[in-house]
């Protein structure tokens, strides 16, 4: 029996440094979905944090971005759906007009649980991690604490808060960081795309690195540096999850920083990673454990370190909303595993509906129990 196409609210843009990447991810999804299965309701959030109308959002999707590596794939008008009230902000006019949402806003607001909480209050199924897992995935300090509690190997680190008096005392900073050794990485806790990160090779560089990191957040992480290869794993699932064969990022700079990711075009990926079968299996098992430790759902990219000297694997971080263009690492790893990009999108939407149905069933059972 045929079924009407599902109306999918595609939420993209936002105020983060990955604004353009988000637009390209959204264009990739809109151009890849099967019109027989989906209708896309575009929902664009501007850099200055305003919701655009559905009509204006559609125009953003149609416009090719010349300044970056935009795939420029043709966007089928058949797949776009503009519900009534299209001149109103899309996030408002879509209420009651869509079946599910696909958030593709990276960083603050879109990846930190805020948008997910809004979608929860709307009762709308959505792709990806829930409120708690999104918030944990964005907060490197909370993330590390959960890794340690779950006995998952991760580099040693300390947290420094804006309220800590020692943040401006170089001697105290050095004393706290000394057990971690050199070199060190200093990172804002809630910033993405490697923004504000400094590799510290001498303790007299620490204070300046801390000051820079506090430009981006109220809480920072000082972490031991690991001499390692950077292994990435694509995890897909919900209560149970699978992992594609790992890939590897070869940085063009000393470490995979913001310029290396988006501007210099010197880094490259190797899929699958050139590692032993035993190491690949261990990486996949560890990545799924990380996914489950934070209660993730849908998709996540788990970034691991493969220490050069010892061969041990350590967890760097989990990204609950990785770049999602068809040439991003996450879809490319699944494509190499035999799951094509359009099928990956469909599977993620199916997971969103399955999770929503399970939560509604649990809520109904709880209400029935309390009503006895």
Phi, psi and omega per residue, in radians:
X1 nan 2.288 -3.119
X2 -1.267 2.663 3.141
X3 -2.248 2.471 3.108
X4 -1.074 2.559 3.116
X5 -1.029 2.483 3.068
X6 -1.305 2.425 3.137
X7 -1.624 2.033 -2.995
X8 -1.940 2.031 3.091
X9 -1.358 1.952 -3.112
X10 -1.687 1.872 -3.032
X11 -1.757 2.107 -3.017
X12 -2.594 3.000 -3.108
X13 1.690 -2.199 3.077
X14 1.605 3.017 -2.977
X15 -1.562 0.059 -3.022
X16 -1.465 3.009 3.125
X17 -1.185 -0.234 3.132
X18 -1.692 0.423 -3.122
X19 -0.946 -0.866 -3.093
X20 -1.178 -0.700 3.095
X21 -1.035 -0.682 3.131
X22 -1.091 -0.751 3.127
X23 -1.074 -0.767 -3.124
X24 -1.158 -0.674 3.068
X25 -1.029 -0.787 -3.127
X26 -1.114 -0.735 3.099
X27 -1.076 -0.704 -3.138
X28 -1.092 -0.775 3.139
X29 -1.123 -0.838 -3.087
X30 -1.093 -0.579 -3.113
X31 -1.476 -0.232 -3.065
X32 -1.774 -0.396 -3.046
X33 -1.209 2.669 3.111
X34 -1.364 2.050 3.126
X35 -1.044 -0.364 3.088
X36 -1.296 -0.333 -3.125
X37 -1.856 -0.539 -3.007
X38 -2.373 2.599 2.860
X39 -2.104 2.291 -3.089
X40 -1.633 2.165 2.977
X41 -1.801 1.818 -3.051
X42 -1.306 2.443 -3.077
X43 -2.445 1.752 -3.019
X44 -1.797 2.324 3.030
X45 -1.911 2.209 -3.041
X46 -1.303 2.941 3.098
X47 -1.080 -0.547 3.121
X48 -1.625 0.410 2.946
X49 1.143 0.706 3.002
X50 -1.939 2.585 3.047
X51 -1.494 2.215 3.069
X52 -1.460 2.816 3.062
X53 -1.245 2.901 3.086
X54 -1.049 -0.730 -3.140
X55 -1.074 -0.834 3.131
X56 -1.173 -0.623 3.104
X57 -1.097 -0.690 3.112
X58 -1.120 -0.635 3.117
X59 -1.142 -0.659 3.094
X60 -1.095 -0.714 3.111
X61 -1.127 -0.628 -3.076
X62 -1.291 -0.458 -3.000
X63 -1.431 2.126 3.119
X64 -1.272 2.461 -3.135
X65 -1.691 1.926 -3.016
X66 -1.365 -0.450 -2.967
X67 -1.381 -0.180 -3.086
X68 -2.323 -3.136 -3.091
X69 -1.385 1.122 3.099
X70 -1.375 2.279 -3.096
X71 -1.145 -0.423 3.087
X72 1.129 0.476 -3.126
X73 -1.233 2.525 3.135
X74 -1.123 2.429 -3.130
X75 -1.795 2.024 -3.109
X76 -1.220 2.156 3.103
X77 -1.172 -0.359 -3.139
X78 -1.115 -0.515 -3.049
X79 -1.485 -0.334 -3.126
X80 -1.385 2.421 -3.129
X81 -2.306 2.094 3.126
X82 -1.933 1.789 -3.104
X83 -1.236 3.043 3.106
X84 -1.026 2.676 -3.095
X85 1.290 0.503 -3.046
X86 -1.156 -0.256 3.093
X87 -1.463 -0.182 3.105
X88 -1.476 2.867 3.050
X89 -0.935 2.326 -2.997
X90 -1.047 -0.670 -3.082
X91 -1.146 -0.397 3.126
X92 -1.621 -0.812 -3.073
X93 -1.215 -0.328 -3.125
X94 -1.361 -0.214 -3.100
X95 -1.004 2.131 -3.127
X96 1.417 -0.077 -3.088
X97 -1.897 -0.047 -3.123
X98 -2.244 2.813 -3.123
X99 -1.763 -0.504 -3.111
X100 -2.803 2.917 3.137
X101 -2.140 2.606 3.054
X102 -2.164 1.640 3.140
X103 -1.255 2.263 3.094
X104 -2.294 0.431 3.067
X105 -1.576 2.132 -3.130
X106 -1.565 2.706 3.015
X107 1.348 -2.689 -3.082
X108 -0.989 2.422 -3.114
X109 1.416 -0.770 -3.049
X110 -1.646 -0.447 -3.009
X111 -2.057 -0.073 -2.996
X112 -1.775 0.169 3.128
X113 1.737 -0.260 -3.111
X114 -1.136 -0.915 3.118
X115 -1.127 -0.683 3.127
X116 -1.083 -0.672 3.093
X117 -1.113 -0.680 3.107
X118 -1.107 -0.770 3.140
X119 -1.131 -0.600 3.064
X120 -1.076 -0.789 -3.113
X121 -1.161 -0.442 3.078
X122 -1.405 -0.161 -3.096
X123 1.201 0.530 -3.032
X124 -1.834 2.163 3.023
X125 -1.031 2.507 -3.131
X126 -2.555 2.668 -3.137
X127 -1.326 2.433 2.964
X128 1.744 -3.020 -3.044
X129 -1.084 2.637 3.084
X130 -1.392 -2.974 -3.056
X131 -1.054 -0.926 -3.049
X132 -1.129 -0.858 -3.113
X133 -1.117 -0.642 3.101
X134 -1.109 -0.789 -3.136
X135 -1.109 -0.750 3.122
X136 -1.144 -0.719 3.137
X137 -1.118 -0.428 3.139
X138 -1.536 -0.446 -3.074
X139 -1.739 1.755 -3.046
X140 -1.065 -0.563 -3.141
X141 -1.202 -0.815 3.095
X142 -1.113 -0.690 3.127
X143 -1.037 -0.852 -3.136
X144 -1.091 -0.674 3.135
X145 -1.087 -0.718 3.121
X146 -1.181 -0.702 3.096
X147 -1.030 -0.808 -3.120
X148 -1.126 -0.720 -3.135
X149 -1.121 -0.574 3.122
X150 -1.509 0.098 3.129
X151 1.054 0.670 3.066
X152 -1.690 2.314 -3.071
X153 -1.186 2.248 -3.130
X154 -2.620 2.631 3.131
X155 -1.010 2.556 3.107
X156 -1.180 2.594 -3.107
X157 -2.750 2.860 2.977
X158 -2.261 2.724 3.132
X159 -1.930 2.367 3.053
X160 -2.130 2.267 -3.092
X161 -1.859 2.742 -3.131
X162 -1.030 -0.547 -3.115
X163 -1.386 -0.198 -3.110
X164 -1.242 2.170 -3.107
X165 -1.123 -0.467 -3.076
X166 -1.292 -0.116 -3.069
X167 -1.096 -0.383 3.124
X168 -1.909 0.156 3.122
X169 -1.863 1.855 -3.028
X170 -1.062 -0.639 -3.099
X171 -1.191 -0.755 3.128
X172 -1.175 -0.714 3.089
X173 -0.994 -0.789 -3.113
X174 -1.133 -0.732 -3.115
X175 -1.120 -0.690 3.131
X176 -1.214 -0.634 -3.055
X177 -1.498 -0.330 -3.025
X178 -0.946 -0.718 -3.131
X179 -1.073 -0.326 -3.134
X180 -1.419 -0.291 -3.116
X181 1.338 -3.071 3.099
X182 -2.151 2.617 -0.061
X183 -1.324 2.981 -3.138
X184 -2.250 2.733 2.930
X185 -1.953 2.354 3.059
X186 -1.983 2.153 -2.990
X187 -2.333 2.438 2.885
X188 -1.114 2.461 -3.070
X189 -1.208 -0.668 -2.995
X190 -1.957 0.356 3.116
X191 -1.796 2.557 3.103
X192 -1.880 3.137 3.049
X193 1.062 0.430 3.095
X194 1.113 0.331 3.119
X195 -1.224 2.354 3.070
X196 1.359 0.154 -3.118
X197 -1.579 2.385 3.105
X198 -2.232 2.405 2.970
X199 -1.630 2.062 -3.070
X200 -1.752 2.113 -3.114
X201 -1.827 -0.317 3.093
X202 -2.331 2.538 -3.088
X203 -1.117 -0.411 3.117
X204 -1.307 -0.070 3.049
X205 -1.652 -0.143 -2.985
X206 -1.150 -0.793 -3.072
X207 -1.054 -0.734 -3.139
X208 -1.157 -0.672 3.124
X209 -1.151 -0.697 3.101
X210 -1.108 -0.763 3.138
X211 -1.067 -0.759 3.109
X212 -1.074 -0.792 -3.110
X213 -1.088 -0.627 3.121
X214 -1.233 -0.179 3.020
X215 -1.166 -0.447 -3.023
X216 -1.893 -0.242 -3.084
X217 -2.807 2.883 3.113
X218 -1.584 -0.062 -3.107
X219 -2.490 2.341 -3.107
X220 -2.250 2.819 -3.133
X221 -2.046 2.281 2.989
X222 -1.912 2.103 -2.929
X223 -2.307 2.497 3.080
X224 -1.125 2.493 3.082
X225 -1.509 2.428 -3.136
X226 -1.978 2.234 3.055
X227 -1.361 1.707 -2.937
X228 -2.646 2.831 2.923
X229 -1.481 2.606 -3.091
X230 -1.753 1.883 -3.089
X231 -1.814 2.325 -3.125
X232 -2.074 2.452 -3.109
X233 -2.204 2.353 3.107
X234 -1.753 2.024 -3.112
X235 -1.905 2.453 -3.084
X236 -2.430 2.246 3.093
X237 2.686 -2.775 -3.126
X238 -2.509 -1.847 3.089
X239 -1.132 -0.627 2.948
X240 -2.038 2.689 -3.038
X241 -2.529 2.721 3.063
X242 -2.064 2.798 3.125
X243 -2.283 2.328 3.078
X244 -1.293 2.813 3.033
X245 -0.956 2.354 -3.038
X246 -1.118 2.705 2.990
X247 -2.005 3.084 3.126
X248 -2.357 2.421 3.016
X249 -1.705 2.200 3.046
X250 -1.811 1.797 -3.067
X251 -1.141 2.570 3.028
X252 -1.535 -0.361 3.092
X253 -1.851 -3.053 3.142
X254 -1.083 -0.589 2.953
X255 -2.493 2.923 -3.003
X256 -1.380 1.429 -3.043
X257 -1.656 -3.060 -3.043
X258 -1.071 -0.828 -3.135
X259 -1.093 -0.660 3.141
X260 -1.131 -0.624 -3.114
X261 -1.254 -0.685 -2.884
X262 -2.109 -0.314 -2.976
X263 -2.163 -0.780 -2.949
X264 -1.412 -0.362 3.075
X265 1.007 0.599 3.138
X266 -1.803 -0.370 3.101
X267 -1.381 2.786 3.046
X268 -2.644 2.842 -3.109
X269 -1.949 2.669 3.064
X270 -2.170 2.050 -3.103
X271 -2.274 2.092 -0.082
X272 -1.309 2.836 3.123
X273 -1.114 2.538 3.135
X274 -1.501 1.332 -3.141
X275 -2.291 2.881 -3.116
X276 -1.155 2.751 3.107
X277 -1.050 -0.665 3.139
X278 -1.126 -0.746 3.123
X279 -1.173 -0.675 3.122
X280 -1.089 -0.745 3.114
X281 -1.111 -0.770 3.137
X282 -1.098 -0.670 3.127
X283 -1.133 -0.741 3.137
X284 -1.124 -0.744 3.116
X285 -1.101 -0.796 -3.133
X286 -1.102 -0.728 -3.125
X287 -1.080 -0.733 3.113
X288 -1.157 -0.656 3.092
X289 -1.090 -0.698 3.097
X290 -1.112 -0.810 3.116
X291 -0.964 -0.805 -3.104
X292 -1.317 -0.527 -3.109
X293 -1.085 -0.628 -3.140
X294 -1.676 0.048 3.139
X295 1.235 0.708 -3.077
X296 -1.335 2.898 3.118
X297 -2.614 2.626 3.100
X298 1.437 -1.759 -3.045
X299 -2.275 2.690 2.984
X300 -2.866 2.553 2.977
X301 -1.856 2.137 3.134
X302 -1.806 2.137 -3.103
X303 -1.736 2.164 -3.095
X304 -2.037 2.722 2.957
X305 -1.838 2.339 2.981
X306 -1.903 1.744 -3.033
X307 -1.090 2.273 -3.016
X308 -1.145 -0.764 -3.031
X309 -1.311 -0.803 -3.030
X310 -1.639 -0.422 -3.062
X311 1.383 0.119 3.137
X312 -1.376 2.679 3.097
X313 -1.773 2.352 3.055
X314 -2.251 2.646 3.140
X315 -1.538 2.138 3.008
X316 -1.442 -1.083 3.130
X317 -2.872 2.970 3.009
X318 -2.044 2.359 3.109
X319 -1.947 1.909 -3.050
X320 -1.390 -0.176 3.069
X321 -2.469 1.284 -3.113
X322 -1.232 2.873 3.051
X323 -0.902 2.406 -2.987
X324 -2.245 0.475 2.945
X325 -1.236 2.832 -3.110
X326 -1.167 -0.224 3.111
X327 -1.902 0.192 3.044
X328 -1.322 2.798 -3.071
X329 -1.012 -0.772 -3.056
X330 -1.050 -0.975 3.120
X331 -1.121 -0.577 -3.128
X332 -1.146 -0.658 3.118
X333 -1.153 -0.685 3.111
X334 -1.255 -0.616 3.095
X335 -1.081 -0.701 3.104
X336 -1.138 -0.437 3.117
X337 -1.505 -0.031 3.092
X338 1.791 0.061 3.113
X339 -1.816 1.820 -3.074
X340 -1.178 2.726 -3.063
X341 -0.935 -0.865 3.119
X342 -1.064 -0.648 3.127
X343 -1.229 -0.584 3.073
X344 -1.105 -0.760 3.099
X345 -1.042 -0.821 -3.134
X346 -1.072 -0.717 -3.138
X347 -1.128 -0.682 3.125
X348 -1.127 -0.701 3.104
X349 -1.176 -0.695 3.096
X350 -1.053 -0.734 3.117
X351 -1.072 -0.697 3.123
X352 -1.040 -0.763 3.123
X353 -1.199 -0.673 3.128
X354 -1.113 -0.757 3.131
X355 -1.136 -0.753 3.139
X356 -1.080 -0.736 3.126
X357 -1.112 -0.708 3.137
X358 -1.125 -0.768 -3.133
X359 -1.133 -0.697 3.121
X360 -1.150 -0.658 3.120
X361 -1.144 -0.765 3.126
X362 -1.102 -0.752 3.132
X363 -1.094 -0.708 3.139
X364 -1.159 -0.717 3.116
X365 -1.140 -0.663 3.110
X366 -1.138 -0.726 3.111
X367 -1.103 -0.733 -3.141
X368 -1.130 -0.664 3.118
X369 -1.133 -0.788 -3.114
X370 -1.206 -0.417 -3.115
X371 -1.399 -0.182 -3.112
X372 -1.168 nan nan
